[in-house]
Amino acid sequence: MIAGFAVGYSDVSAQASKKTTASPPVNESKTPAASSDDQSWLFDKAYGYINDQVKKGRDIMNAEQAATLMNDLNNQPEVKARKAKLYRQDYSGRKQYKTTSDESDRLMLLQGIPEPKAPSPALQADPRENDKYSEKIKHFRDLAAEEARSIANSTELAKTYHRDGEAAVKKQFENKADQSELVRDMGGARAVQNMTEEERKEAAKKMVARQTGGHTAEEIGKMTPAQKQALAWQMAASKNTSGANADAAAFTQKMMNDPSFRAQYEKMSNARKQEVYAEFLQSRGSTGTFPNETREMKDAKNDAEEILEVNRIAEEFRDEMKKLFAPIDALSMRYEKETALKQQQLTEWVARETEKLPTVRDSEYGERKDGVERVYLTQSVLSFEIGKDKIAKEREIWNRYLDAHLTAFTTLDEWTAKYEKRNGLSDRLKLQLSQLKIAGYEEILELNRKAGYITGLAGSIQYGYNCQVLRNCYDPRQEKYLNSQ
């Protein structure tokens, strides 16, 4: 999860654009529709061909003869056609990204991840390539964390803590809270701290009722923005004369009871709203005025606007993540089900064919199925095709997630730049900026880890085929691993 934002990544595609305003299409790599009949035909065809070649004297345990047998089988036109229909052989859809001198470390690191490889090149690759790259990611993550700490330490809160300790911070919070009329109305910050949860809830209800002329928090929560503003005027006016309070209360009542007036009012500018309020007062024969904004009201307004801005950024980011990742998540789940179904069909085919074989007892080791090695060889041949298909789809999903992260991190960079240009940031916004600075590095590490996992799996799929089918059990990765120690 990106630090500072409650975003579910689903381990984490979409077009990497500067702005994403709609759910991007997931253009799936086109593979012709396949059926279980096609796969069953291919199983039977491969098994029949292997049996025929063994009867003709081919030795499936001999590496050279096994390689020739597989080459002959795979080059049969109908076999090639069925395989192309059933299995994807590779994925080559990765975009080429152009780096720029002003791009962030996050974007640079994303684009530099060694991408997951297909089975054949994966077997020849350095098995620690992604592990090595993770050290680079961690280096830049630590630099970002240090910069974030520097920003956080520039807040008044941090300065107070380092200078005077935790007690001073607590006192500062109490003093700030006591400046709020709402907290004072509940008895002050210290009194609120000493209340039980039930006492705090009851005090808050009474405070809200006193401040709002009897409205509950639930009622206020259901009000429109215009109704809430009218109520705020009523609360402000209550600090002045009772007549002004009555005027504001009457205006609030009109707002609540007249949907047509409320709808028009909500579309007005602030200047026009003041004119409408003055006209309303004149219609009542009142000499009251539009409630003036007190210093406390202005401070509370600024504080509320900051909170809303932080929440808005987080909400926008959550929405964008859903648009980016939801289609990829769905496609990934579909691919997983397709692969599982193919593997299940192969397992069931192996069980059926094994059951058909005669049982013999020709050694002290007990009974065996005569000819079962040809069934298992066929299984290895077809498992390789399913494995290549799986890796091609895994690589596609990984690249789609990479694109989505590039889009997400571009958004993060834009917000970071926006905050960095501001002067006089409050403590809250400085902390927000520090979170933006460190956001995303764990996701880059996870994408890199996933790429390494896919490459490792692909290499093992190729090795299994080489060893079990082609009778070549040499694994070049072992030597590369030892040499990199």
Secondary structure, 3 states (H helix, E strand, C coil): CCCCCCCCCCCCCCCCCCCCCCCCCCCCCCCCCCCHHHHHHHHHHHHHHHHHHHHCCCCCCCHHHHHHHHHHHHCCHHHHHHHHHHCCCCCCCCCCCCCCCCCCHHHHHHHHCCCCCCHHHHHHCCCCHHHHHHHHHHHHHHHHHHHHHHHHHCCHHHHHHHHHCHHHHHHHHHHHHHCCHHHHHCCCHHHHHHCCHHHHHHHHHHHHHHHHCCCCHHHHHCCCHHHHHHHHHHHHHCCCCHHHHHHHHHHHHHHHHCHHHHHHHHCCCHHHHHHHHHHHHHHCCCCCCCCCCCHHHHHHHHHHHHHHHHHHHHHHHHHHHHHHHHHHHHHHHHHHHHHHHHHHHHHHHHHHHHHHCCEECCCCCCCEECCHHHHHHHHHHHHHHHHHHHHHHHHHHHHHHHHHHHHHHHHHHHHHHHHHCCCCCCHHHHHHHHHHHHCCHHHHHHHHHHHHHHHHHHHHHHHHHHHHCCCCCCCHHHHHHHHCC
